């Protein structure tokens, strides 16, 4: 069963770049992460502007908020 996640961030955000770089090596064949640029939507900026980068697990809506490390992210990805 495929595990789906969303990483909310924006271009030019060094923390978002760090989060994405941290997550990429943790991906497995049954795990997908869609990166969403919040700057493309006023409502997303309003909702997530102060929280990015933020990783959301789509199955249950759980969030992993920055700062997180590789171990925390790995556990979060496995919990799905």
GROMACS elastic network, one bead per residue, 0.5 to 0.9 nm:
[ bonds ]
;  ai    aj funct       b0    kb
    1    30     6  0.66384   500
    1    31     6  0.88310   500
    2    29     6  0.81896   500
    2    31     6  0.57162   500
    2    32     6  0.74103   500
    3    30     6  0.59543   500
    3    32     6  0.61750   500
    3    33     6  0.85417   500
    3    57     6  0.81751   500
    3    58     6  0.81348   500
    3    59     6  0.78060   500
    3    77     6  0.80407   500
    3    78     6  0.89281   500
    3    80     6  0.64404   500
    4    30     6  0.86000   500
    4    31     6  0.60087   500
    4    32     6  0.50261   500
    4    33     6  0.60604   500
    4    34     6  0.78899   500
    4    56     6  0.87547   500
    4    57     6  0.64518   500
    4    58     6  0.57988   500
    4    59     6  0.72286   500
    4    80     6  0.84626   500
    5    31     6  0.77755   500
    5    32     6  0.61125   500
    5    34     6  0.63204   500
    5    35     6  0.87135   500
    5    55     6  0.68237   500
    5    56     6  0.55140   500
    5    58     6  0.54967   500
    5    59     6  0.82613   500
    5    77     6  0.82890   500
    6    32     6  0.83045   500
    6    33     6  0.52787   500
    6    35     6  0.58253   500
    6    36     6  0.68833   500
    6    54     6  0.80919   500
    6    55     6  0.56795   500
    6    56     6  0.51400   500
    6    57     6  0.66799   500
    6    58     6  0.71960   500
    7    16     6  0.85282   500
    7    19     6  0.85422   500
    7    20     6  0.78161   500
    7    33     6  0.65778   500
    7    34     6  0.61050   500
    7    36     6  0.61267   500
    7    37     6  0.86181   500
    7    52     6  0.85009   500
    7    53     6  0.67692   500
    7    54     6  0.56856   500
    7    56     6  0.63954   500
    8    16     6  0.80650   500
    8    34     6  0.84689   500
    8    35     6  0.60512   500
    8    36     6  0.50036   500
    8    37     6  0.62239   500
    8    38     6  0.64231   500
    8    44     6  0.88121   500
    8    48     6  0.74863   500
    8    51     6  0.86720   500
    8    52     6  0.60788   500
    8    53     6  0.56073   500
    8    54     6  0.52384   500
    8    55     6  0.63715   500
    8    56     6  0.78972   500
    9    13     6  0.72615   500
    9    15     6  0.86011   500
    9    16     6  0.54982   500
    9    17     6  0.84723   500
    9    35     6  0.71958   500
    9    36     6  0.62305   500
    9    37     6  0.52108   500
    9    38     6  0.58957   500
    9    39     6  0.82124   500
    9    48     6  0.82404   500
    9    49     6  0.83194   500
    9    51     6  0.87175   500
    9    52     6  0.52100   500
    9    54     6  0.69980   500
   10    13     6  0.58404   500
   10    16     6  0.68300   500
   10    17     6  0.88013   500
   10    35     6  0.88671   500
   10    36     6  0.74438   500
   10    38     6  0.57266   500
   10    39     6  0.61230   500
   10    40     6  0.87717   500
   10    52     6  0.78946   500
   10    53     6  0.81554   500
   11    14     6  0.83998   500
   11    16     6  0.79006   500
   11    17     6  0.82356   500
   11    37     6  0.68446   500
   11    38     6  0.89486   500
   11    39     6  0.81477   500
   12    15     6  0.89061   500
   12    16     6  0.81034   500
   12    17     6  0.79722   500
   13    16     6  0.52164   500
   13    17     6  0.63939   500
   13    18     6  0.87733   500
   13    52     6  0.86378   500
   13    53     6  0.84918   500
   14    18     6  0.61923   500
   14    19     6  0.86487   500
   15    19     6  0.61590   500
   15    20     6  0.86186   500
   15    52     6  0.78809   500
   15    53     6  0.65770   500
   15    66     6  0.82553   500
   15    67     6  0.86038   500
   16    19     6  0.50525   500
   16    20     6  0.61679   500
   16    21     6  0.85633   500
   16    52     6  0.68088   500
   16    54     6  0.83683   500
   16    66     6  0.89653   500
   17    20     6  0.51821   500
   17    21     6  0.61308   500
   17    22     6  0.85431   500
   17    53     6  0.86182   500
   18    21     6  0.51364   500
   18    22     6  0.60864   500
   18    23     6  0.86380   500
   18    53     6  0.89654   500
   19    22     6  0.50611   500
   19    23     6  0.61695   500
   19    24     6  0.87293   500
   19    53     6  0.67332   500
   19    54     6  0.85674   500
   19    55     6  0.88460   500
   19    66     6  0.78979   500
   19    67     6  0.84120   500
   19    68     6  0.79374   500
   19    69     6  0.85044   500
   20    23     6  0.51164   500
   20    24     6  0.61189   500
   20    35     6  0.84296   500
   20    53     6  0.87097   500
   21    24     6  0.55326   500
   21    25     6  0.75045   500
   22    25     6  0.66679   500
   22    26     6  0.75589   500
   22    69     6  0.75346   500
   22    70     6  0.62432   500
   22    73     6  0.83165   500
   23    26     6  0.53048   500
   23    27     6  0.67504   500
   23    33     6  0.87572   500
   23    70     6  0.73103   500
   23    73     6  0.70822   500
   23    74     6  0.81678   500
   24    27     6  0.55910   500
   24    33     6  0.87632   500
   25    28     6  0.83703   500
   26    70     6  0.79988   500
   26    73     6  0.80822   500
   26    74     6  0.64777   500
   26    77     6  0.82504   500
   27    30     6  0.79904   500
   27    31     6  0.58274   500
   27    32     6  0.70810   500
   27    33     6  0.81245   500
   27    74     6  0.88727   500
   27    77     6  0.83698   500
   28    31     6  0.52705   500
   28    32     6  0.78959   500
   29    32     6  0.78874   500
   31    77     6  0.79328   500
   33    55     6  0.87179   500
   36    39     6  0.88776   500
   36    40     6  0.86823   500
   37    40     6  0.61236   500
   37    41     6  0.82484   500
   37    44     6  0.86169   500
   38    41     6  0.57707   500
   38    42     6  0.77242   500
   38    43     6  0.83020   500
   38    44     6  0.51061   500
   38    45     6  0.53878   500
   38    46     6  0.89213   500
   38    47     6  0.89385   500
   38    48     6  0.73153   500
   38    49     6  0.75052   500
   38    52     6  0.88121   500
   39    42     6  0.69284   500
   39    44     6  0.72502   500
   39    45     6  0.60014   500
   39    49     6  0.86303   500
   40    44     6  0.78024   500
   40    45     6  0.81372   500
   41    44     6  0.52039   500
   41    45     6  0.62944   500
   41    46     6  0.86368   500
   42    45     6  0.50708   500
   42    46     6  0.61362   500
   42    47     6  0.85554   500
   43    46     6  0.50204   500
   43    47     6  0.60470   500
   43    48     6  0.84783   500
   44    48     6  0.57085   500
   44    49     6  0.72207   500
   45    48     6  0.53700   500
   45    50     6  0.82509   500
   46    49     6  0.57581   500
   46    50     6  0.82686   500
   47    50     6  0.79877   500
   47    51     6  0.82326   500
   48    51     6  0.50198   500
   48    52     6  0.60423   500
   48    53     6  0.84244   500
   48    54     6  0.78939   500
   49    52     6  0.61036   500
   49    53     6  0.89099   500
   50    53     6  0.88453   500
   51    54     6  0.61960   500
   51    65     6  0.69647   500
   51    66     6  0.74374   500
   52    55     6  0.84855   500
   52    65     6  0.75724   500
   52    66     6  0.70301   500
   53    64     6  0.89418   500
   53    65     6  0.68619   500
   53    66     6  0.58583   500
   53    67     6  0.82711   500
   54    63     6  0.67189   500
   54    64     6  0.59622   500
   54    66     6  0.61698   500
   54    67     6  0.89897   500
   55    62     6  0.84026   500
   55    63     6  0.56271   500
   55    64     6  0.50862   500
   55    65     6  0.65150   500
   55    66     6  0.83038   500
   55    73     6  0.87935   500
   56    59     6  0.89785   500
   56    60     6  0.87053   500
   56    61     6  0.60633   500
   56    62     6  0.57103   500
   56    64     6  0.63856   500
   56    65     6  0.86431   500
   57    60     6  0.61928   500
   57    61     6  0.52937   500
   57    62     6  0.53102   500
   57    63     6  0.63491   500
   57    64     6  0.82495   500
   57    76     6  0.82161   500
   57    77     6  0.78783   500
   57    80     6  0.72809   500
   58    61     6  0.50809   500
   58    62     6  0.73886   500
   58    80     6  0.88356   500
   59    62     6  0.80360   500
   59    80     6  0.70147   500
   60    80     6  0.82491   500
   63    76     6  0.88110   500
   64    67     6  0.85902   500
   64    68     6  0.74119   500
   64    72     6  0.84743   500
   64    73     6  0.75791   500
   64    76     6  0.72885   500
   65    68     6  0.67488   500
   66    69     6  0.85622   500
   68    71     6  0.81217   500
   68    72     6  0.59687   500
   68    73     6  0.65082   500
   69    72     6  0.53682   500
   69    73     6  0.61444   500
   69    74     6  0.85324   500
   70    73     6  0.51240   500
   70    74     6  0.59696   500
   70    75     6  0.86343   500
   71    74     6  0.50980   500
   71    75     6  0.62960   500
   71    76     6  0.86349   500
   72    75     6  0.52735   500
   72    76     6  0.62015   500
   72    77     6  0.86976   500
   73    77     6  0.61175   500
   73    78     6  0.85694   500
   74    77     6  0.51779   500
   74    78     6  0.61980   500
   74    79     6  0.87152   500
   75    78     6  0.50832   500
   75    79     6  0.61709   500
   76    79     6  0.53008   500
   76    80     6  0.73039   500
   77    80     6  0.60914   500
